[in-house]
């Protein structure tokens, strides 16, 4: 099933193309990370998909509902966490969730049930009756997630959900996001790449208003794999390094120390040949292999390569 589907979705501000012909499919029950540099079109996309602004052209379906002005069914099926959630500081966490439930026209009994469930989910039960003005940044963010979930949305939109959080607050929010996909699809717009690596099932990268790629982190790592191979042996591998230096499809071979252990590191000119032939050379060396792996790039490496290098591996 598809939670979000767009066709030719575009938004222009005069001559500026904030979003240009977005064609995107996001399946149900995943955490989808939407990445891009500042000004790439992330927030514009979220505003369009939640109905807060209208497209110049194209259309979108969210939770099976057409994104259009006045579609109340869409509001019932979606939740939204802005980058800086706004609250009435004088309210308690419990009062605020009750207020949001009323805005969604939920029955009074259901509001009480949902408020209790959400406070437990975001671990704010102990602070439920405290004024929001005394909440920490992390507590506010978790309360923001609670209010976005109170109507049981099929799709939850989050705009920079961990921005400005300290490491503990970030961990709390990310742990919560990772568990949400059991019941909802999470569309998370962010520029914090390590967060995406940790919790996202799929990644979409947008640049200058255009969608560049959609993939899993693992698939991107394989696609943009470096031509670096590392090997650890039980025995001294200095002689093997000299052998590797004479191999024409290797650019360099060296013996380095990583975490206090000697590691043979080679850089391949022909990466596919290295993948096939290095295991044979290791076998012929007579050394006892302890570790062998190709160095995978981080999402940050991939992101920079795609955005600055046109997406070519």
C-alpha positions as CSV (number, residue, x, y, z in Angstrom):
1,X,0.0,0.0,0.0
2,X,1.1,3.6,-0.7
3,X,0.9,6.2,2.1
4,X,2.0,9.2,-0.1
5,X,1.9,9.6,-3.8
6,X,2.7,12.7,-5.8
7,X,2.6,13.4,-9.6
8,X,4.3,16.5,-11.0
9,X,3.9,18.3,-7.7
10,X,5.4,21.8,-8.1
11,X,5.4,25.1,-6.2
12,X,6.7,28.4,-7.7
13,X,7.2,31.7,-6.0
14,X,7.5,34.0,-9.0
15,X,10.5,32.8,-10.9
16,X,11.8,30.7,-8.0
17,X,11.0,27.0,-8.3
18,X,10.7,25.9,-4.6
19,X,9.6,22.5,-5.7
20,X,9.9,21.2,-9.3
21,X,7.9,18.3,-10.6
22,X,8.1,16.0,-7.6
23,X,7.1,12.4,-8.3
24,X,7.3,10.4,-5.1
25,X,5.9,7.1,-3.7
26,X,6.2,6.4,0.0
27,X,4.8,2.9,1.2
28,X,2.8,2.3,4.3
29,X,4.4,1.8,7.8
30,X,7.9,3.1,7.1
31,X,10.0,5.9,8.4
32,X,10.9,8.0,5.3
33,X,13.8,10.4,5.6
34,X,13.5,13.5,3.4
35,X,17.0,15.0,3.0
36,X,18.3,18.2,1.4
37,X,20.4,21.3,2.0
38,X,18.8,24.4,3.3
39,X,16.5,25.9,0.6
40,X,16.2,22.6,-1.2
41,X,12.4,22.4,-0.9
42,X,11.9,20.1,2.1
43,X,9.6,22.4,4.1
44,X,7.7,23.4,1.0
45,X,7.0,19.7,0.3
46,X,5.8,19.2,3.8
47,X,3.5,22.2,3.6
48,X,2.1,21.0,0.3
49,X,1.5,17.4,1.5
50,X,-0.3,18.7,4.7
51,X,-2.4,21.2,2.8
52,X,-0.9,24.3,4.4
53,X,-0.1,25.7,1.0
54,X,-1.3,24.9,-2.5
55,X,0.7,23.7,-5.5
56,X,1.3,25.6,-8.6
57,X,0.8,22.4,-10.5
58,X,0.5,18.6,-10.0
59,X,-1.4,16.7,-7.3
60,X,-0.8,14.4,-4.3
61,X,-2.6,11.7,-2.4
62,X,-1.9,11.2,1.3
63,X,-3.5,8.2,3.1
64,X,-5.7,7.7,0.1
65,X,-7.0,11.3,0.3
66,X,-6.5,13.9,-2.4
67,X,-4.5,16.9,-0.9
68,X,-6.9,19.8,-1.6
69,X,-8.4,22.8,0.2
70,X,-11.3,21.9,2.4
71,X,-10.6,18.1,2.5
72,X,-11.4,17.4,6.2
73,X,-10.9,13.7,5.7
74,X,-7.2,14.4,5.0
75,X,-6.9,16.3,8.3
76,X,-8.4,13.4,10.2
77,X,-5.9,10.9,8.7
78,X,-2.7,13.0,9.1
79,X,-0.6,14.5,11.9
80,X,2.0,17.2,11.8
81,X,4.9,18.2,14.0
82,X,6.5,21.5,13.0
83,X,10.2,22.2,13.6
84,X,9.4,24.4,16.6
85,X,6.0,23.2,18.1
86,X,4.0,26.1,19.6
87,X,2.1,25.6,22.9
88,X,0.1,27.6,25.4
89,X,2.7,27.9,28.1
90,X,0.1,28.2,30.9
91,X,-1.5,24.8,30.0
92,X,-0.4,21.5,31.4
93,X,0.6,18.7,29.1
94,X,-2.7,17.0,29.9
95,X,-4.7,20.1,29.2
96,X,-3.0,20.8,25.9
97,X,-3.7,17.2,24.6
98,X,-7.3,17.6,25.7
99,X,-7.5,20.9,23.8
100,X,-6.0,19.3,20.6
101,X,-8.5,16.4,20.9
102,X,-11.4,18.9,21.0
103,X,-10.0,20.5,17.8
104,X,-10.2,17.1,16.1
105,X,-13.8,16.8,17.4
106,X,-13.0,13.6,19.2
107,X,-15.6,12.5,21.8
108,X,-14.8,13.5,25.4
109,X,-14.2,9.9,26.5
110,X,-11.9,9.2,23.6
111,X,-9.9,12.4,24.3
112,X,-9.2,11.2,27.9
113,X,-8.2,7.8,26.7
114,X,-6.0,9.1,23.9
115,X,-4.4,11.7,26.1
116,X,-3.4,9.1,28.6
117,X,-2.1,6.7,25.9
118,X,-0.1,9.5,24.3
119,X,1.4,10.7,27.6
120,X,2.5,7.2,28.3
121,X,3.9,6.7,24.8
122,X,6.1,9.8,25.0
123,X,7.0,9.2,28.6
124,X,5.4,12.4,30.0
125,X,3.0,10.8,32.5
126,X,4.9,12.2,35.5
127,X,4.9,15.7,33.9
128,X,1.3,15.5,32.7
129,X,0.0,18.1,35.2
130,X,3.0,20.4,35.1
131,X,2.8,23.7,33.1
132,X,4.3,23.4,29.6
133,X,6.3,26.6,30.3
134,X,8.5,24.5,32.6
135,X,9.1,21.7,30.1
136,X,12.6,21.1,28.6
137,X,13.1,21.3,24.8
138,X,13.1,17.5,24.6
139,X,9.9,17.3,26.6
140,X,8.2,19.9,24.4
141,X,9.3,17.9,21.3
142,X,7.8,14.7,22.7
143,X,4.6,16.5,23.7
144,X,4.5,17.8,20.1
145,X,4.7,14.2,18.8
146,X,1.9,13.3,21.2
147,X,-0.4,16.0,19.9
148,X,0.4,15.0,16.3
149,X,-0.7,11.4,17.1
150,X,-3.8,12.0,19.2
151,X,-6.1,11.5,16.2
152,X,-4.5,8.2,15.2
153,X,-3.1,9.5,11.9
154,X,-2.2,7.1,9.1
155,X,0.6,9.5,8.1
156,X,2.7,11.6,10.4
157,X,4.7,14.5,9.0
158,X,7.7,15.8,11.0
159,X,9.7,18.8,10.0
160,X,13.2,18.7,11.6
161,X,12.0,16.7,14.6
162,X,15.4,16.7,16.5
163,X,16.6,20.2,15.7
164,X,18.1,22.0,18.6
165,X,17.8,19.0,20.9
166,X,20.7,17.9,23.1
167,X,22.1,14.3,22.7
168,X,19.8,12.9,25.3
169,X,16.7,14.6,23.9
170,X,17.6,13.5,20.4
171,X,18.0,9.9,21.5
172,X,14.6,10.0,23.2
173,X,12.8,11.4,20.2
174,X,14.6,9.0,17.7
175,X,13.7,6.0,19.8
176,X,10.1,7.1,19.8
177,X,10.1,7.7,16.0
178,X,11.6,4.2,15.4
179,X,8.6,2.6,17.1
180,X,5.9,4.7,15.5
181,X,6.0,2.9,12.2
182,X,4.1,0.0,13.7
183,X,1.0,2.0,13.4
184,X,1.7,4.9,11.0
185,X,3.9,6.1,8.2
186,X,6.4,8.7,9.3
187,X,7.6,11.4,6.8
188,X,10.6,13.0,8.4
189,X,12.1,16.1,6.8
190,X,15.6,16.7,8.2
191,X,19.2,17.8,7.5
192,X,20.7,15.7,10.3
193,X,22.1,12.7,8.4
194,X,23.0,10.6,11.4
195,X,19.4,10.6,12.5
196,X,18.3,9.3,9.1
197,X,20.9,6.5,9.2
198,X,19.6,5.5,12.6
199,X,15.8,5.3,12.1
200,X,14.8,5.6,8.4
201,X,13.8,2.7,6.2
202,X,13.9,4.8,3.0
203,X,15.7,8.0,2.1
204,X,14.7,10.7,-0.4
205,X,17.3,13.3,-1.4
206,X,16.1,16.6,-2.8
207,X,18.3,19.4,-4.2
208,X,17.2,22.8,-5.7
209,X,13.6,21.7,-5.7
210,X,14.2,18.4,-7.6
211,X,14.1,14.9,-6.2
212,X,17.5,13.3,-6.9
213,X,17.0,9.8,-5.6
214,X,14.9,7.5,-3.4
215,X,16.6,4.4,-1.9
216,X,17.5,2.6,1.3
217,X,20.7,3.7,3.1
218,X,22.2,0.3,2.5
219,X,21.6,0.4,-1.2
220,X,23.1,3.9,-1.4
221,X,26.1,2.7,0.5
222,X,26.6,-0.1,-2.0
223,X,26.0,2.2,-5.0
224,X,28.6,4.8,-3.7
225,X,31.0,2.3,-2.2
226,X,34.5,3.5,-1.9
227,X,37.2,1.5,-3.7
228,X,38.9,0.8,-0.3
229,X,39.3,-2.7,1.1
230,X,40.6,-3.5,4.6
231,X,42.0,-6.8,5.8
232,X,43.2,-8.1,9.2
233,X,45.3,-11.2,9.6
234,X,46.5,-13.2,12.6
235,X,50.1,-13.2,11.3
236,X,52.4,-10.4,10.2
237,X,51.2,-9.2,6.8
238,X,54.1,-7.0,5.7
239,X,55.1,-9.5,3.0
240,X,51.6,-9.7,1.6
241,X,51.5,-5.9,1.4
242,X,54.6,-6.0,-0.8
243,X,52.9,-8.5,-3.1
244,X,49.7,-6.4,-3.4
245,X,51.8,-3.3,-4.4
246,X,52.8,-5.2,-7.6
247,X,49.2,-5.9,-8.6
248,X,48.3,-3.7,-11.6
249,X,44.6,-3.1,-10.7
250,X,45.4,-1.8,-7.2
251,X,46.5,1.9,-6.9
252,X,48.1,1.5,-3.4
253,X,48.6,-1.0,-0.6
254,X,49.7,-0.2,2.9
255,X,49.9,-1.5,6.4
256,X,48.2,0.8,8.9
257,X,47.2,0.7,12.6
258,X,43.5,1.0,13.4
259,X,42.5,0.8,17.1
260,X,45.9,-0.5,17.8
261,X,45.7,-3.4,15.3
262,X,47.7,-3.8,12.1
263,X,45.3,-3.5,9.1
264,X,46.1,-4.1,5.4
265,X,44.4,-1.3,3.4
266,X,44.3,-1.3,-0.4
267,X,42.7,1.1,-2.9
268,X,41.5,-0.4,-6.1
269,X,41.6,1.1,-9.6
270,X,39.2,-1.5,-10.9
271,X,36.7,-2.1,-8.0
272,X,34.8,-5.1,-9.5
273,X,38.1,-6.9,-10.4
274,X,39.3,-6.3,-6.8
275,X,36.0,-7.8,-5.4
276,X,36.6,-10.9,-7.4
277,X,40.4,-11.3,-7.2
278,X,41.3,-10.1,-3.7
279,X,39.8,-13.2,-2.0
280,X,41.9,-15.4,-4.3
281,X,45.1,-13.5,-3.4
282,X,44.3,-13.7,0.3
283,X,43.9,-17.5,-0.1
284,X,47.2,-17.9,-1.9
285,X,49.0,-15.8,0.8
286,X,48.6,-18.6,3.4
287,X,47.7,-16.0,6.1
288,X,44.9,-16.4,8.5
289,X,42.2,-13.9,7.7
290,X,40.3,-12.3,10.7
291,X,38.5,-9.5,8.9
292,X,37.8,-8.5,5.3
293,X,35.5,-5.7,4.2
294,X,34.9,-3.0,1.7
295,X,34.8,0.4,3.3
296,X,31.3,1.8,3.0
297,X,30.6,5.5,2.9
298,X,28.6,7.3,5.5
299,X,25.3,8.9,4.5
300,X,27.0,12.2,4.8
301,X,29.6,11.2,2.2
302,X,26.9,10.1,-0.1
303,X,24.8,13.2,0.4
304,X,27.7,15.5,-0.4
305,X,28.6,13.4,-3.4
306,X,25.1,13.5,-4.8
307,X,24.4,17.2,-4.1
308,X,27.8,18.5,-5.1
309,X,28.8,16.0,-7.7
310,X,25.5,15.5,-9.6
311,X,24.7,12.2,-8.0
312,X,27.2,10.1,-10.0
313,X,29.2,7.4,-8.3
